[in-house]
Amino acid sequence: MENLGRHVLAEFYNCDENILNDHKLIENYMVQAAKEANATIVTSNFHMFNPWGVSGVVVIQESHLTIHTWPEYGYAAIDLFTCGDEVNPWLAFDCLKNMLKAEITETKEYPRGINSRIKKYSYKKLDEIKFKPDLFVQAQ
C-alpha cells in the first residue's frame, strides 16, 4: 500500500432534483454506495434543510462518505474517503453517479497518509505509550 487512504472529491451536476431533496433516499443511496465499495458501516447521520438540501455522512470503519446537495441547482458535492486495500471509493462513486442520475461529474483523487512520509511504529512501541489522564480536561 503506497498510502493509508484514498480521498475522492466528486462534483455531480444535473442530478435529479427530487432525489437530491429526499434525505431518506439520499441516506439509503449513500449506505448502498458504502456497501458497494466493500466498506464496513459504523453509523450514518443525515439532515434535511429548510426549504431544501441534504447533508449527511456515512461513517465507515475505513473512514467516511459525505454528501451535500443543492437540489435547486441539481448539484451534489461528495467526499469518498477510504482507507486500506479492501475498500474502493470508485465503486461508491459509480453507484452514486447512477442513483443520483448525474449527467456531468468532475473528480479528483488525493492520496492520504503517504507512507514515505509517515513515521513507522511497531505495535510493541505503541504499547509503550502510556495513557496520561492528566492531559485531558473534563467537560464542564
Sequence and secondary structure as in RCSB ss.txt:
>XXXX:A:sequence
MENLGRHVLAEFYNCDENILNDHKLIENYMVQAAKEANATIVTSNFHMFNPWGVSGVVVIQESHLTIHTWPEYGY
AAIDLFTCGDEVNPWLAFDCLKNMLKAEITETKEYPRGINSRIKKYSYKKLDEIKFKPDLFVQAQ
>XXXX:A:secstr
  EEEEEEEEEEES  HHHHT HHHHHHHHHHHHHHTT  EEEEEEEE SSS EEEEEEETTEEEEEEEEGGGTE
EEEEEEEESSS  HHHHHHHHHHHHT SEEEEEEEEEEEGGGS    HHHHHTS   GGG     
